[in-house]
Amino acid sequence: MSSIEFASANYLYGLIIIPLLIVWYIFRGRKNEAYVKFSDTSFFANMRKGWRIYARHLLFALEMCALALLIIALARPQSSSTNRKINVEGIDIIMTMDISSSMLAMDLKPDRLEAAKEVASDFVKGRPEDRMGLVVFASETFTQVPLTTDHNMLLNMIRGMKCGMLEDGTAIGDGLASSVSRLKDSEAISKVVILLTDGDNNAGSIDPATAAEMAKIFGIRVYTIGVGSRGTAPYPAHTPFGGVQIVQIPVNINEPLLQNIADQTGGKYYRATSKESLQQIYDEIDQLERSKIEINEFTRVHEEFLPFVLLSLALLLLVFLLRNTVFKTLTD
């Protein structure tokens, strides 16, 4: 990058003299007297004014430009060039999110899914250097966003998640296995899965323990989050008449399973019983998996006054030549 700065910027105040000289020039011009005087000027009344009459002011304009350039040169304009080398320890992250119907429970406000979407979005916004992806699962699994640095697209996909996109159920093993397949070929120094669910594995074809073993083989850490209050949770159930009734449903999170997945892969298990605690969990993961950035910056300063001096001298030379040729006048 380059920029222009002035090492002696105070000299720029000298530019104030230019408008003062212009005022002086205007008043002086009104009081000028001819070098050759005539008793009767009627002879000149009908004479057409030549272009030199109007162009003579060009000399003064050129002199003012030359003076302005000299003042700028005295202020020592400098250009700076900066070379910045950034070394980032890359982290690839797949967010694996449960979108089964139980995520509509309202023990997290406004419900589990909306709270998870909001907190996950904040997490993405805080990690602009990392590649991230999104895998959703219910009774089956689907990769919404493969690893990407296009975080705007990822945020749009997170906002668009909703229950009912997939057949209902909770296939934790399949969701984790899909995430592992997205990360296994990654060359990032750190590979992470954040698996969020509110239930137990009751669907799918891959056992969660097998998926965890796959993650371990490929060096993928899995942070697991169990979402839901303890005991029961309010849930919007549809009535036979088309209405919605809030009922209490039991919260069945297989914590030993989630704890085992985290332990086996070198991650950590968390329990989120509120939106605030879920936010704290993502904040902790954000600190545990923080990219290391090293910046080496070199700045070189170059003096740029010479072009201003040369241009000023060229203008003064032009004024000298014009004054002694085209605009030569009679003097006493």
C-alpha positions in Angstrom: 0.0 0.0 0.0 1.2 3.6 -0.6 0.2 6.9 1.0 1.4 10.5 0.9 2.3 12.3 4.1 4.2 15.5 4.9 7.3 15.4 7.1 7.1 19.2 7.7 3.4 19.8 7.3 3.6 23.3 8.9 5.1 24.7 5.8 1.7 24.1 4.1 0.4 27.1 6.0 2.5 29.1 3.5 -0.1 28.4 0.9 -2.2 31.1 2.6 0.0 33.7 0.9 -1.3 32.7 -2.6 -4.9 34.1 -2.2 -3.3 37.3 -0.6 -1.1 37.7 -3.6 -4.1 37.2 -5.9 -5.9 40.0 -4.1 -2.8 42.2 -4.4 -2.5 41.4 -8.1 -6.1 42.4 -8.8 -5.8 45.8 -7.0 -2.4 46.5 -8.6 -3.9 45.9 -12.0 -6.6 48.5 -11.4 -4.0 51.1 -10.6 -1.6 50.4 -13.4 -0.5 53.4 -15.5 0.7 53.2 -19.0 4.4 53.7 -19.6 3.7 55.8 -22.8 1.2 58.6 -22.1 -1.0 60.3 -24.7 -2.9 63.5 -24.3 -5.8 62.1 -26.3 -6.8 58.4 -26.2 -9.7 58.6 -28.6 -7.4 57.0 -31.2 -7.5 53.7 -29.3 -11.3 53.7 -28.5 -12.2 51.7 -31.6 -9.2 49.4 -31.6 -9.9 45.7 -31.0 -8.1 44.2 -28.0 -5.6 41.5 -28.9 -5.4 38.1 -27.2 -2.3 39.2 -25.3 -4.4 41.7 -23.3 -6.3 38.7 -21.8 -3.5 36.2 -21.8 -1.1 38.4 -19.9 -2.7 37.1 -16.6 -1.4 33.7 -17.5 2.1 34.7 -16.3 0.8 35.5 -12.9 -1.2 32.2 -12.7 1.9 30.3 -13.7 3.9 32.1 -11.0 1.3 31.2 -8.3 1.4 27.6 -9.4 5.2 27.6 -9.2 5.1 29.2 -5.7 2.5 26.6 -4.5 4.7 23.7 -5.8 7.7 25.1 -4.0 5.8 25.4 -0.7 4.6 21.8 -1.1 8.2 20.7 -1.7 9.3 22.5 1.5 6.7 20.5 3.4 8.6 17.4 2.3 5.9 15.1 0.8 6.7 11.4 1.4 5.3 8.2 0.1 5.3 5.1 2.2 5.1 1.5 1.1 4.1 -1.2 3.5 4.7 -4.9 3.1 2.6 -7.0 5.4 3.1 -10.8 5.8 0.3 -12.6 7.7 0.8 -16.2 8.7 -2.5 -17.8 9.8 -2.7 -21.2 11.6 -5.8 -22.4 9.7 -8.8 -23.9 11.5 -11.5 -25.7 9.6 -14.8 -26.0 11.5 -18.0 -27.9 10.7 -21.1 -27.0 12.7 -23.3 -30.0 13.0 -26.8 -29.1 14.1 -29.8 -31.1 15.1 -33.0 -29.9 13.3 -35.4 -32.6 14.6 -38.9 -31.5 15.8 -37.8 -31.5 19.5 -35.6 -28.5 18.7 -38.9 -26.5 18.8 -39.0 -26.9 22.6 -39.2 -23.5 24.2 -37.0 -23.9 27.3 -34.4 -21.7 25.3 -36.0 -18.5 24.1 -37.7 -18.2 21.7 -37.0 -21.9 21.1 -34.0 -24.2 21.0 -33.4 -24.0 17.2 -33.7 -20.2 17.0 -31.4 -19.7 20.0 -28.9 -22.1 18.4 -29.1 -20.3 15.1 -28.5 -16.9 16.7 -25.6 -18.0 18.8 -24.0 -19.9 15.9 -24.3 -16.9 13.6 -22.4 -14.7 16.2 -19.8 -17.4 16.3 -19.3 -17.4 12.5 -19.1 -13.5 12.5 -16.3 -13.7 15.0 -14.0 -16.0 12.9 -13.5 -14.3 9.5 -10.2 -16.1 8.8 -11.5 -19.7 9.2 -13.1 -22.0 6.7 -16.5 -23.2 8.1 -19.3 -25.5 7.0 -22.7 -26.6 8.1 -24.2 -30.1 8.4 -27.8 -30.6 9.5 -29.4 -33.8 10.7 -32.7 -35.3 11.9 -33.4 -38.9 11.0 -31.0 -38.4 8.0 -28.2 -35.9 7.4 -27.5 -33.2 4.8 -24.6 -31.0 4.1 -26.0 -27.5 3.9 -22.7 -25.7 3.3 -19.3 -27.4 2.6 -16.2 -25.8 4.0 -16.0 -22.2 2.7 -14.7 -18.8 3.5 -17.9 -17.3 2.1 -19.4 -16.5 5.5 -22.3 -14.4 4.1 -23.6 -17.5 2.3 -23.1 -19.6 5.5 -25.0 -17.1 7.6 -27.9 -17.1 5.1 -28.0 -20.9 5.3 -28.0 -20.8 9.1 -30.9 -18.3 9.1 -32.8 -20.5 6.7 -32.6 -23.7 8.8 -35.9 -25.0 10.2 -37.4 -28.1 11.6 -39.2 -30.3 9.0 -36.5 -29.9 6.3 -35.7 -33.6 6.9 -37.6 -36.6 8.2 -38.0 -36.5 11.9 -35.6 -38.4 14.2 -32.1 -38.0 15.6 -29.3 -39.6 13.7 -26.3 -38.4 15.7 -23.9 -41.0 14.2 -24.8 -40.1 10.6 -24.5 -36.4 11.3 -21.1 -36.8 12.8 -19.9 -39.1 10.1 -21.0 -36.6 7.4 -19.1 -33.9 9.2 -16.0 -36.1 9.4 -16.2 -36.8 5.6 -16.1 -33.1 5.0 -13.0 -32.6 7.1 -11.0 -35.8 6.6 -9.1 -34.4 3.5 -8.6 -31.0 4.9 -4.9 -29.8 5.2 -5.7 -27.4 8.0 -3.6 -27.6 11.2 -6.8 -27.9 13.3 -10.0 -29.6 12.3 -13.1 -29.2 14.5 -16.7 -30.4 14.7 -19.2 -28.6 16.9 -22.1 -31.1 17.3 -25.3 -29.7 18.8 -28.3 -31.9 19.7 -31.1 -32.1 22.2 -31.8 -35.9 22.2 -30.5 -39.4 21.8 -29.4 -41.4 18.8 -32.6 -43.1 17.5 -32.1 -43.1 13.7 -29.5 -43.5 11.0 -27.2 -46.3 9.9 -23.9 -45.3 11.6 -23.3 -45.8 15.3 -22.1 -42.6 17.1 -19.2 -44.5 18.6 -18.0 -45.6 15.1 -18.3 -42.0 13.9 -16.3 -40.8 16.8 -13.6 -43.4 16.1 -13.5 -42.1 12.5 -13.1 -38.5 13.8 -10.2 -39.6 16.0 -8.4 -41.4 13.2 -8.5 -38.2 11.0 -7.4 -36.0 13.9 -10.7 -34.2 14.2 -11.8 -32.8 17.6 -15.5 -32.9 18.4 -17.1 -30.5 20.8 -20.5 -31.8 21.8 -23.4 -29.6 23.1 -26.5 -31.0 24.7 -29.3 -28.4 24.4 -32.2 -28.4 26.8 -33.3 -27.8 30.4 -33.4 -30.6 32.9 -36.6 -32.5 33.5 -39.3 -31.2 31.2 -39.6 -28.4 28.6 -42.5 -26.5 27.1 -43.3 -27.6 23.6 -45.8 -26.2 21.0 -48.0 -29.3 20.2 -50.6 -29.1 17.4 -54.2 -30.0 18.5 -56.7 -32.0 16.4 -58.5 -28.8 15.6 -55.5 -27.1 14.0 -54.5 -25.0 17.0 -51.3 -25.0 19.1 -51.2 -26.1 22.7 -48.1 -25.7 25.0 -47.4 -29.1 26.6 -44.5 -30.3 28.8 -42.3 -32.9 27.2 -39.4 -34.8 28.9 -35.9 -33.8 28.0 -33.9 -36.9 27.0 -30.3 -36.0 26.2 -27.9 -38.9 26.1 -25.1 -37.1 28.0 -22.9 -40.2 28.5 -22.9 -40.6 24.7 -22.0 -37.0 24.0 -19.4 -37.0 26.7 -17.8 -40.2 25.2 -17.7 -38.6 21.7 -15.9 -35.6 23.1 -13.5 -37.5 25.3 -12.6 -39.9 22.5 -11.7 -37.1 20.0 -10.0 -34.7 22.4 -12.9 -32.3 22.5 -15.2 -31.3 25.3 -18.9 -31.9 26.3 -21.2 -29.0 27.3 -24.7 -28.8 28.6 -26.7 -25.7 27.6 -29.8 -25.1 29.7 -30.4 -21.6 28.5 -29.6 -19.3 25.6 -27.1 -17.5 27.9 -25.3 -20.7 28.7 -25.2 -21.7 25.1 -23.6 -18.3 24.2 -21.0 -18.9 26.9 -20.2 -22.4 25.5 -19.6 -21.0 22.0 -17.5 -18.2 23.5 -15.3 -20.9 25.3 -15.0 -22.9 22.1 -14.0 -19.7 20.3 -11.2 -19.2 22.7 -10.0 -22.8 22.7 -9.9 -22.9 18.9 -8.5 -19.4 18.2 -6.3 -18.9 15.1 -2.8 -17.7 15.6 -1.9 -14.7 13.5 1.6 -13.4 13.1 2.0 -10.0 11.3 5.4 -8.8 10.1 5.2 -5.3 8.8 7.9 -3.3 6.9 7.4 0.3 6.0 9.7 2.2 3.6 9.5 6.0 3.3 10.4 7.8 0.0 11.0 11.5 -0.3 8.7 12.9 -3.1 9.7 16.6 -3.1 11.9 16.5 -6.2 9.1 16.3 -8.8 7.4 19.3 -7.2 10.7 21.3 -7.3 11.4 20.4 -10.9 7.9 21.3 -12.0 8.1 24.6 -10.2 11.4 25.4 -11.9 9.9 24.5 -15.2 7.0 26.8 -14.7 9.3 29.7 -13.7 11.5 29.1 -16.8 8.3 29.1 -18.9 7.3 32.4 -17.3 10.8 33.9 -18.0 10.6 32.9 -21.7 7.1 34.1 -22.2 7.8 37.4 -20.5 10.8 38.1 -22.7 9.2 37.0 -26.0 5.4 36.8 -26.4 4.6 39.1 -23.5 7.6 41.4 -23.7 6.6 45.0 -22.6 8.1 48.4 -22.8 9.7 49.7 -19.6 11.2 53.0 -18.6 
